[in-house]
Amino acid sequence: MRRRGVRAGRTMPVAAAVLVAGCLTVVPPGQAGAAQASAAPAPAVGSGGYVFADGIEQIRGAATTNDAPALTAGATYKDAIKGGAQLVYRLDLDARTNAYVSAVAVPEPGSTVGTFDGLKVSLQDRNGYNCSANESRFGSAEFPRPLAAYAHRTMDRSSSSCQEAGAYFVVIERRGKDAGPGTWDLEIRHELEPGPRTEGPTAAPENWPSASPPAPAGGPRERAGGAGFSEATGLTEGEWRDRIEPGRSRFYRVPVDWGQQLFVSADLASSSGRGLVFSALDVTLFNPMQGVVAGSVSVPYDGKQKSADLEPLPPVKYENRFDSDAQFENTRFAGWYYLRVSLSPRVAEEFGEKPYGLTLRISVEGTPQAGPGYAGPPGIFDVTEADKDAAATGRSGPEAAASGTMKLVAAAGIGTGTVLVLGLAAWTLLARRRAARAQTPPGPEPARHGAPTAW
């Protein structure tokens, strides 16, 4: 029965790796340390330890379309937005390609947010018509945490709007009557998706498996989450154990190919102490463009273990984009699907300032199918063997890119000294990124008191 409801890691080309290695070989003795520092800049870290994407560019959105700065496909930008404000950016699009823009808002820890406070992203044509718009709100879990939303221009032969080439505008709004005077950092991303060579189905499937699969076998394994979308830790099917501190968010990513379904649940471990936090745990799943696919109902916490199960999702299919249901529309492409888990700071007030046990259960059902037959490179909307390897080994995007670069350099036959210098630079960057997370590493689960209790 049909159910209804609410990429990183590419490796450097061989030629580029050889060029970088060649440049490193001419560094005079005694200057290798400076070269490493230059090659491995510290990541940009925002409020609450959120780590922004590598190579992020500073930009300043305009108040009107007349002054809107242009966004470049494949680039990621950093901006900031005040309460009640809106920022405008420009896109120059052709009449063949699907276009996406996402924004991640990072509020200050300890700031006040309300149920209806949130972030809205719209993509508009020159007449102010919304090609699409999406909004993310804090909802009943009223504590500050990263929010994300996206908008798109989708090529559709049945539509007469937003199909022509020319200028389009992205409007990012911070909405809500309780919006405070402080600013939220923004991480803005623009990507293009080629159209298919030949037209395929234009209707989402009417029937699909909706029963949750059995719990993953093999027992729990340790894997620490990242501190931002770009730092999200790769996961495969299985049971994964981590630790999370009150007021913090953990990020993970799972590769989901065409025709596959993703099932996710998150358990917060029991703890000593007495109290009650009505909205303690927030679990949200995002697609490869940070569009919200599914979110948990507010999970209360009274010190006993609690579980949050995300609603079953339809299989990932290109034709899902032609359905008005958000779950279908947002499972429109293959690639990395992101999971953000956030723990309310109020948990610390009731049960103590300490790391809490977190267990994720991931199931990916279905045999990968052929994609839509893109007319060009799929970019992030694809699952490669390198992606599968990154998920199996728990690498984030930057870690996978660094690992792939080293393999390519070695395959190109570069001298041992050059490989060592390049490796030091790459791993210095990774060490800095890991340190920037300011998170407690995974450890043993906190002691449970009494028999397990179902909720």
Residue pairs with C-beta under 8 A, 6 or more apart in sequence:
1 207
1 210
2 205
2 206
2 207
2 208
2 210
2 314
3 208
3 210
3 311
3 312
3 314
3 327
4 325
4 327
5 294
5 311
5 325
5 326
5 327
6 292
6 294
6 295
6 326
6 327
7 288
7 335
7 336
7 379
7 380
7 381
7 382
7 387
7 397
8 53
8 230
8 336
8 380
8 396
8 397
8 398
8 400
8 401
9 234
9 336
9 386
9 387
9 390
9 395
9 396
9 397
9 400
9 401
9 404
10 386
10 401
10 404
11 386
11 400
11 401
11 404
11 405
11 407
11 408
12 20
12 401
12 404
12 405
12 408
13 408
14 408
14 411
14 412
17 405
17 408
17 409
17 412
18 409
18 412
18 414
20 39
20 405
20 409
20 422
21 409
21 412
21 414
21 418
21 419
21 422
22 418
24 35
24 39
24 418
24 421
24 422
24 425
25 415
25 417
25 418
25 421
27 35
27 421
32 421
32 424
35 421
35 425
36 421
36 424
36 425
36 428
37 428
39 422
39 425
39 426
39 428
39 429
40 425
40 426
40 428
40 429
40 432
41 429
42 432
42 436
43 51
43 52
43 54
43 231
43 429
43 432
43 433
43 436
44 51
44 52
44 56
44 78
45 51
45 52
45 227
45 436
46 52
46 106
46 185
47 106
47 107
47 108
47 109
47 184
47 185
48 106
48 107
48 108
48 109
48 144
48 145
48 146
48 247
48 248
48 249
49 227
49 248
49 436
49 437
49 438
49 439
50 106
50 146
50 185
50 227
50 228
50 249
51 226
51 227
51 228
51 230
51 231
51 433
51 436
51 437
52 76
52 78
52 185
52 187
52 228
52 230
53 76
53 187
53 189
53 228
53 229
53 230
54 230
54 397
54 398
55 76
56 76
56 77
56 78
56 187
57 75
57 76
57 77
57 78
58 77
58 78
58 79
59 69
59 71
59 77
59 78
59 79
59 89
59 188
60 69
60 79
61 68
61 69
61 79
61 81
61 87
61 88
61 89
61 172
62 68
62 69
62 87
62 88
62 89
63 86
63 87
63 88
64 88
65 88
65 90
65 169
67 88
68 88
68 89
68 90
68 169
69 89
69 90
70 89
70 90
70 91
70 92
71 77
71 89
71 90
71 91
71 101
71 170
71 188
71 190
72 190
73 99
73 190
73 191
73 192
74 190
74 191
74 192
74 379
75 189
75 190
76 187
76 188
76 189
76 230
77 186
77 187
77 188
77 189
78 185
78 186
78 187
78 188
79 87
79 185
79 186
79 188
80 183
80 184
80 185
80 186
81 87
81 105
81 172
81 174
81 183
81 184
81 186
82 174
82 181
82 182
82 183
83 174
83 176
83 179
83 180
83 181
83 182
84 174
84 175
84 179
85 173
85 174
86 171
86 172
86 173
86 174
87 171
87 172
87 173
87 186
88 169
88 170
88 171
88 172
89 101
89 169
89 170
89 172
89 188
90 167
90 168
90 169
90 170
91 99
91 101
91 123
91 153
91 167
91 168
91 169
91 170
91 190
92 166
92 167
92 168
93 99
93 153
93 165
93 166
93 168
94 165
95 155
95 163
95 164
95 165
96 155
96 194
96 195
96 375
97 155
97 192
97 193
97 194
97 195
98 152
98 153
98 154
98 155
98 192
98 193
98 194
98 195
99 123
99 152
99 153
99 168
99 190
99 191
99 192
99 193
100 150
100 151
100 152
100 189
100 190
100 191
100 192
100 193
100 289
101 121
101 123
101 150
101 151
101 152
101 170
101 188
101 189
101 190
102 121
102 148
102 149
102 150
102 151
102 188
102 189
102 289
102 290
102 291
103 119
103 121
103 148
103 149
103 150
103 172
103 186
103 187
103 188
103 189
103 290
104 146
104 147
104 148
104 186
104 187
104 188
104 228
104 229
104 290
105 119
105 146
105 147
105 148
105 174
105 184
105 185
105 186
106 146
106 184
106 185
106 186
106 187
107 113
107 144
107 145
107 146
107 147
107 182
107 184
108 144
108 182
108 184
109 144
109 247
109 345
110 144
110 247
110 345
111 144
111 180
111 182
112 178
112 180
113 138
113 142
113 143
113 144
113 176
113 178
113 180
114 138
114 142
114 176
114 177
114 178
115 137
115 138
115 139
115 140
115 142
116 137
116 175
116 176
116 177
116 178
117 137
117 138
117 174
117 175
117 176
117 177
117 178
117 179
118 135
118 136
118 137
118 138
118 147
118 149
118 174
118 175
118 176
119 135
119 136
119 147
119 148
119 149
119 172
119 173
119 174
119 175
119 184
120 133
120 134
120 135
120 136
120 149
120 171
120 172
120 173
120 175
121 133
121 134
121 135
121 149
121 150
121 151
121 170
121 171
121 172
121 173
122 130
122 132
122 133
122 151
122 170
122 171
122 172
122 173
123 130
123 131
123 132
123 133
123 151
123 152
123 153
123 162
123 168
123 169
123 170
123 171
124 130
124 131
124 168
124 169
124 170
124 171
125 131
125 161
125 162
125 168
125 169
126 166
126 167
126 168
126 169
129 161
129 162
131 151
131 152
131 153
131 154
131 161
131 162
131 168
132 151
132 152
132 153
132 154
133 151
134 149
134 150
134 151
134 291
134 292
135 149
135 175
136 147
136 148
136 149
136 292
137 147
137 176
138 144
138 145
138 147
139 298
140 278
140 279
140 298
141 279
141 282
141 298
141 342
141 344
142 279
143 247
143 279
143 342
143 344
143 345
143 346
145 249
145 282
145 340
145 342
146 228
146 249
146 340
146 342
148 229
148 286
148 290
148 291
148 292
148 340
149 290
149 291
149 292
150 287
150 289
150 290
150 291
151 170
152 289
153 162
153 168
154 162
154 321
155 163
155 195
156 163
156 202
156 322
157 199
158 202
162 168
172 186
172 188
174 184
187 228
187 229
189 289
189 290
191 289
191 379
191 380
192 379
193 333
193 374
193 378
193 379
193 381
194 374
194 375
194 376
194 377
194 378
195 374
195 375
196 318
196 372
196 373
196 374
196 375
197 373
197 374
197 375
198 373
200 318
200 319
200 372
200 373
201 318
201 319
202 319
202 322
203 319
203 322
203 323
204 314
204 317
204 319
204 320
204 322
204 323
204 325
204 328
205 314
205 315
205 317
205 319
208 261
208 314
208 315
209 261
209 312
209 365
210 312
211 312
212 263
212 309
212 312
212 363
213 263
213 363
213 365
215 239
215 361
216 237
216 238
216 239
216 361
216 362
216 363
218 238
218 239
219 239
220 239
220 240
220 241
220 359
221 238
221 239
221 240
221 241
222 240
222 241
222 242
222 442
223 233
223 235
223 240
223 241
223 242
223 252
223 394
223 442
224 233
224 242
224 243
224 250
224 439
224 441
224 442
225 232
225 233
225 242
225 244
225 250
225 251
225 252
225 341
225 439
226 232
226 233
226 250
226 251
226 252
226 396
226 437
227 249
227 250
227 251
227 436
227 437
227 438
227 439
228 251
229 251
229 286
229 290
229 338
230 396
230 397
230 398
231 251
231 396
231 397
231 398
231 433
231 437
232 251
232 252
232 253
232 336
232 338
232 339
232 396
232 397
233 251
233 252
233 253
233 394
233 395
233 396
234 252
234 253
234 254
234 255
234 390
234 391
234 392
234 393
234 394
234 395
234 396
234 400
235 252
235 253
235 254
235 339
235 360
235 362
235 391
235 394
236 254
236 362
236 364
236 388
236 391
236 392
237 362
237 363
237 364
238 361
238 362
239 359
239 360
239 361
239 362
240 252
240 359
240 360
240 361
240 362
241 357
241 358
241 359
241 360
241 442
241 445
242 250
242 358
242 359
242 360
242 442
243 355
243 356
243 357
243 358
243 440
243 441
243 442
243 443
244 250
244 341
244 343
244 355
244 356
244 358
245 343
245 348
245 353
245 354
245 355
245 356
245 439
245 440
246 343
246 344
246 345
246 346
246 347
246 348
246 353
246 356
247 343
247 344
247 345
247 348
248 342
248 343
248 439
249 340
249 341
249 342
249 343
250 340
250 341
250 342
250 358
250 439
251 338
251 339
251 340
252 338
252 339
252 341
252 360
253 336
253 337
253 338
253 339
253 391
253 396
254 262
254 336
254 337
254 339
254 362
254 364
254 391
255 335
255 336
255 337
255 383
255 387
255 388
255 390
255 391
256 262
256 316
256 334
256 335
256 336
256 337
256 364
256 383
257 316
257 334
257 368
257 369
257 383
258 316
258 317
258 318
258 334
258 368
258 369
258 370
258 371
258 372
259 315
259 316
259 317
259 366
259 367
259 368
259 369
260 315
260 316
260 334
260 364
260 365
260 366
260 367
260 368
261 312
261 313
261 314
261 315
261 316
261 364
261 365
261 366
262 285
262 313
262 337
262 362
262 363
262 364
263 310
263 312
263 313
263 361
263 362
263 363
263 364
263 365
264 283
264 285
264 294
264 309
264 310
264 339
264 360
264 361
264 362
264 363
265 307
265 308
265 309
265 310
265 360
265 361
266 281
266 283
266 296
266 307
266 308
266 341
266 358
266 359
266 360
266 361
267 305
267 306
267 307
267 308
267 358
267 359
267 360
267 361
268 280
268 281
268 299
268 301
268 305
268 306
268 307
268 308
268 343
268 356
268 357
268 358
269 305
269 356
269 357
269 358
269 359
269 445
269 446
269 448
270 303
270 304
270 305
270 357
270 446
270 448
270 449
270 450
270 452
270 453
271 303
271 351
271 352
271 356
271 446
272 303
272 351
272 446
272 447
272 449
273 303
273 350
273 351
273 352
274 302
274 303
274 350
275 302
275 303
275 349
275 350
275 351
276 300
276 301
276 302
276 350
277 300
277 301
277 302
277 344
277 346
277 347
277 350
278 298
278 300
279 298
279 299
279 300
279 344
280 299
280 300
280 301
280 306
280 343
280 344
280 346
280 347
281 296
281 299
281 301
281 306
281 308
281 341
281 342
281 343
281 344
282 295
282 296
282 298
282 299
282 340
282 341
282 342
282 344
283 295
283 296
283 299
283 308
283 310
283 339
283 340
283 341
283 342
284 292
284 294
284 295
284 296
284 339
284 340
285 292
285 293
285 294
285 295
285 310
285 313
285 337
285 338
285 339
286 292
286 293
286 337
286 338
286 339
286 340
287 293
287 330
287 331
287 332
287 333
287 335
287 337
287 338
288 333
288 334
288 335
288 336
288 337
288 338
288 380
288 381
289 380
290 338
291 330
292 326
292 330
293 313
293 326
293 327
293 330
293 331
293 337
294 310
294 311
294 313
294 327
295 310
296 308
296 309
296 310
297 308
299 306
299 307
299 308
300 306
301 347
301 350
301 351
303 351
304 453
304 455
305 448
305 452
305 453
305 455
306 455
307 455
311 327
313 327
313 331
314 320
314 327
314 328
314 331
315 331
315 366
316 331
316 332
316 333
316 334
317 331
317 332
318 332
318 333
318 371
318 372
320 328
320 329
320 330
320 331
320 332
321 328
321 329
321 332
323 329
333 381
334 371
334 381
334 382
334 383
335 380
335 381
335 382
335 383
336 380
336 387
339 360
341 358
341 360
343 356
343 358
347 356
348 354
354 446
355 440
355 443
355 446
356 446
357 445
357 446
368 383
371 378
371 382
374 381
386 400
386 404
387 400
389 400
390 396
390 397
390 399
390 400
390 403
395 403
396 433
398 429
398 430
398 433
399 430
402 426
402 427
402 429
402 430
405 422
405 426
406 419
406 422
406 423
406 426
409 418
409 419
409 422
410 419
414 422
